[in-house]
Amino acid sequence: MSLPVTEAPVAPQFDPDARTLLVTLNGDDRPGVTKELFEAASTVGAEVLDLEQVVVRGHLALSVLLSPGRDENVLVDRITRAGRAAGMRVEIEAGRGDNAPRRTGRAAVVVMGAPLETHQVAAVAATIADHGANIDRIRRLSRFPVTTVELDVSGANLADLRQHLALVSHEVGADIAVAPAGLARRGGRLVVMDVDSTLIQDEVIELLAEHAGRAAEVASVTEAAMRGELDFTESLHARVATLAGLPVSVLDDVRDAVRLTPGARTLVRTLKRLGFTVAVVSGGFTEVIEPVARELGIDHVRANRLEVVDGALTGRVLGAVVDRAGKAEALREFAALEGLPLTRTVAIGDGANDLDMLAAAGLGVAFNAKPLVRRQADASLTVPYLDAVLFLLGISREEIEDADADDTAPLG
């Protein structure tokens, strides 16, 4: 038995010369304004072609594009009366045809600041205009703990716009991300995070080194490795060697000392609610990371394992080190396991050993990262809240809080 072949619906043709009315209402928002406008328009059979409404600090701005129907003069009179009765300023502009089709090259540009300053938005808007692109819509994603706006842009060359806005981000001190818009903004994703100084505030190797009395020495090596000045694998072996002889019980002490980055719980909880897969990839150690990941509900973990003999650390790592290349390979493996293309992946990290992973992902996010990493990542966050990553994905603070209100889980 074969299923019948069905054709995709064809959009109705609208006469580009047909007379249309653009109705704009402005005034104090209150319940019923939209109802009263459309009830007035319905009496003459007007057709709705487009509709946009926004409320900012209690001020309503409503725009409707109408095909006038049977009697344009009656329509204009009734809409004017209804709008004024509702306390609105009413403007009606006659014209021809529908909106012009939106251009290709659609992008979502997210701009974030604490605070978000006018000169920062001006620089972003100027760069978009200089590229011959247009800002079609703007919405606010968050006001707290950072102010975030998302610009819906068309006519953009994504790679060029991303490159130039990265320079603007550095110049004006705002966090800016550029991502494909449309369906690319929706659907399941894989989000892979570094752990030390990303998911958590600490460097696990340094917490362990404190128990060996070698914290300062290890911290200086870690910092140089994260800046890309030392080979990560060699530096890790050197740092782990300082732990030789420590009792395995120190791992429990370090687990108890680990501090999640502010917003980490909210980020993971929200991603899981969306049906996303969440993974962590670390040059740290599974003995500390796996319990943290299990508590948060993280799906995949890739990290190094410490050798233990007779209840003490030997100062050696078991197996191949999870280094810069290993992190990128883990991202590819997790994506394959989930049946997702790399374009549907997001990577978050702060150090030079995260660069390959950030480059391989569809969106690479530098989180409070070293300058080398910020320059090469697709987007950079300089705020101390990990859940700000959600805003880069187009998820608003209001949506996060509404979801939390339906749950007993605490905010991260």
N, C-alpha and C positions, 0 to 999 in steps of 0.2 A: 504493500500500500504506500503510495506516495502522497506527501502533503501538498496541498494546493499552493501554487506560487502566488504570492501577494506582492503588489507593487508598493513602494513607499509612498505615503501621501504627498501630493503635490501642493505646494503653497498657493493659495488663491492669488490671482493677479490683481493688484490694486492700481488703478489709473494714476500715473504719476502727475497728471494735470488736474486730478480731482480736487475740489476745494476742501480745505481742512481748517480747523480752528485750534489754536494753541491757547488753552485756558490756564492761567497761573493765579493761584490764591496764596496770599501771605497774611499771617496774623497770629494771634495767640491761639495755641492749640487747645482744643476741648473735645470731648466725645461728641460724635455726630456730624462734624463738619463734612467729612467725605460722603456720608450718607445723604445729607441734604443736597450736596452738589449733584450727585448722580440721580437722585430722585427727580430733581429739576430737569436734568438732561434727558431722562427716560421718557418724559411726556411727549417728546417729538421724535423718538426713535433714533437718537444719535448713536453712532458706532464708536467704540473705544479703540483707538489705534495704539496708544502708548500711555503710560502712567508712571509717574515717579512722585514719591512723597518722602519727606524727611522732617524730623523734629529735632531742633537743637535748642537746648535750654528753654523749652516751652514754646518756641517759635515754630510754627508750621509753615512749610513751603510745599505746595502741591501743584504739580503741572500735569495737565491732561491734554493729549492730542486727540481731537474728535473729528469724525466725519459727520457733518451737521445734520443729515437726515432730511425730513420733510420741509422744515421751515427754519431757515437759519436765523432770521430776525427774532422769531419767537424763542429759539434756543438761547440766543445771546441775552435777551431780556430776562428770561427765567433764571439763567445761571447768574447773571449780575445781581438780580434781586436776592437769590438764595445765598450768594456769597456775602453780600452786604448785610443781610439779616443775621448771618453767623458772625459778624464782626470782622470780616476779611476784606483786605484790599484785593480787588479783582482786575486782572488785565486779560484782554482777549485780543489775540492777533490772528488775522486771517492770512491764509497762505495756500500753497498747493502741495499735494502729495504727502507721503509718509516720511519718516526719518531716512536719511541716506544710509545705505548699508554700512555697517562697521567694517573697517579695514582689517586685513589679516595682520599677523604679527602681534597677537595679543599677549600681554604680560601683566603679571601682578607685581607691583612695586610696593614693598612694605618699608615704612620709615618709622623709626623708633627713637625716642629720646626721653631723658629724665632730667630736666623737662625737655619737651619738643619745642624748639624755638622757631620763630617765623623765618629767620634767615636760612635755617636748615631746609625748611619746606620750599622756600624760594629757590634755593640752589638745585634741589631735586627737580622742581617744575621747569626751571630753565634748561636743565640738561635734557629732559624729555623733549621739550620744544626744539632744542637745538638738533635733536636727532630726527626731526620731522614727525614725531609721534604725537598722539593726542591723549589727554586724560579724559576718559569718558565718564567715570564715576569715582567717587571717593567715599570711604566709610571709615569710621573709627572702630578699631578692634579692642582698644583698652585705654583706660585712664589711670589705672593703678595696677602694679607698682610703677609702670612706665606708660607713657602716652604713645600709642601706636596707631597709625593710619595706613590704610591700604588703598593704593591708586590702581584703578583698572585702566590699563593703557592699551591702545591699538596703534598699529602702524610702526611697530618697533622691530628693530633687529636685536633679538634677545642677547646675543653674545656681546655685541658692541655696547648696548645700553648697560649691561651688567658691568662691563669693564670700566666704562666711564663713571658710572655711579659708585663703583668701588673707590675711585679717586675722590669723588665728592664726599663720600663717607669719611675718609681720612681728613679731608680739608675742613669740613664743618663740624665734625665730632658727633654725627648721628649714625646710628646703625641702620643700614639699608640692605635689603635683600630683593633680588629680581628673580622671578620664577615664571615658567610658562603658565598662562591662564587657561580657562576652559576646562575640559575634561581632565587635563593633566593635573589640575588642582584637586581632583576628587579621587575617591576610591582608596583601596587598601595600599599600605606602604610598609616598608621595613625601616625602622629607625635604629641605628647602631651608634652607641655612645662609647667614648673612652670613659674610664673610671676615675683615676686619680686626677684631682683638680677639675673634674667635669661632673660626673655623677656624685662624687664626694668632694669635700673641701680639702682632703688631706692627700699626701703621698704616702702610700702604705709602706714602702721601703724605708721611709724616714721614720715612721712610727716604730718599725721594727728596730731600726738602728739606734733609737733612743735607749732601748733595753740593752744594747751592746755598748753604750757610751760612745757611739761613733756618729751621732746625729749630724753635727756640723759638717763633718767630712763628706758624708753621704749626700747631704742637701746640696753642697756645692757641685758635686758630680751630676746630680739629678738636674739641676738648673742648666748646666752646660749642655747636657744631652737634649733637654727640651728645646733649647735654642738651636739645636742642630750642629753644635760645635764638636760633639763627640759621637763616635759610632755607638748606637744604642745598645747593641748586643754586648760589645766589649764593656761598656759602662755598667750594664746590668750585672754581668759576671763579677766585675770588680766590687760593686756595691753589695751583692749577695755574699761575697766572700767575707765581708765584715761581720756577718751574722753567725759564722761558724761557732758552734758550742752553745748557742742559746737553747734553753729548753723549749719543747714544742708548745708548752702551755702559754708562751708569750703570744701565740696566734689568737688565743681566746681574749687576751687583754687588748690586743690591737683591734679585734672585731668590735669590742665594746667601746673603744675610743673613736671609731670612725664616725664622722659627721657628714650627713647628707647635705648636698648643696641646697640652699633654699629653692623651693619649687620643684625639687626632684620627684617627690611623691605625686604632686599634682600633674606633672608632665607624664609620668608613666601611667598613672591612673586614667588620665584623659585619653592617651593614645590607645590604651587597652579598650576603653569604652567605644572608641571609633573602630575597633576591629583591627588595629594595626599590630604588627609584630615588633617586639622590642628586644634588642640584644645589647650586650656589652662586650667589648673587646679591649683587653688591657695588657700592658706590659707588667702589670702587678701579679698578684698571686691568687689562685683559685681558693686556697684555704680561707682567705678573708673575703673574697668577692662573692663566692657562690652563696653563702648565707644571706648576704645583703640582697643579691638578685632574687633569691627565692622569696624573701619577705616582700619585695616590691612586685612580684609576679612577672619578672622578666623572663622571656622565653628561651634565649640562648646566651651562653657564656663561653668566652674563649680567653684564657689567661695562662700564665706560667704556673708551674707547680714546684714547690720547694722539696728538696730531698731531706728526708728525716731518717736517721739511724739511731737506734737505741734511745729514742725519746728526745733527741736533740737535732737541731739543724746542722747540716754538714757544711753549709756555705756554698752549696751547688744547686743548680736548677736541673730538673729532670726534663729530658727531651729538648726539642728545638725551641728556641726562644721566640715568643710572640713579639716580633719587631715591627718595623714600619711596613715591610712587605707582607708580613703575616697578618697584620690588621686588615689590609686591603683584601687579602685572600679570604679571610674569615667573612668579610662583608659579602663577597661573591658567593661563597658557599651557603651562607644563610639565605641570600636572595634565591638561589637555586632551590634550596629546600622548601621555600615558601612559594615557589612558582612565580616569582616577581622579576621583571626586568630591572636592570640597574637604574633605569630612569625613575623607578618607583621607590628608590632608596634615599634615605637621609643619613648623613654621618655627622657626628658632633665630636669635636676634640679641641685640644689646646696646645699640643706640642708638635715638634718637628716629626716625631714618629707617627703622627696621625695624618701626615700630608698625603700619602698614597691612598689612604682610605677616603679622605675628603675629596680627592680628585676622582676616585672611582664612582662615588655616589652621584645620584641625580642632583642632589643639593648637599654641598659641603659647608658646614657651619663651624666657624672658629668661635669658641666660647671662652671669653676672657683670655685670649691666646697670646702667644709670643708674636712680635711684629712680623717675623718670617711667615707665620701661619696666617695671620690676618691678611697679608698681601696676596696670598695664593688661594684662599678659600672663596667660595661663591658668596658667602655672607658672613658677617662678623657681628657678634654680640658682645658688648662691653658692659652690660648690666649684670649684677650678681645673681640673677634669678633664672634658673634653668627652664622654668615653664614659659619663659619668653619665647622659646623655640616654637611654641604653639601658635604665636602670632605670626611668625614667618610662614606657617602653613595655612594661614587664613582663618584660624579659629579665634573667635573673639572671647574676651574675658567674661562677657555676659553669658555666652554659651557654656563656658567652663563652670561658672558659678551656678547656673541653672541646673546643670547635671549634678553638681555636688549637693544641691538642695534636695534632690530626689534620692540621695544616698546618705548613709550614716558615716561614710569615710571622712576623716578630717582633712582640711586643706593642708597641702605640704608647705 
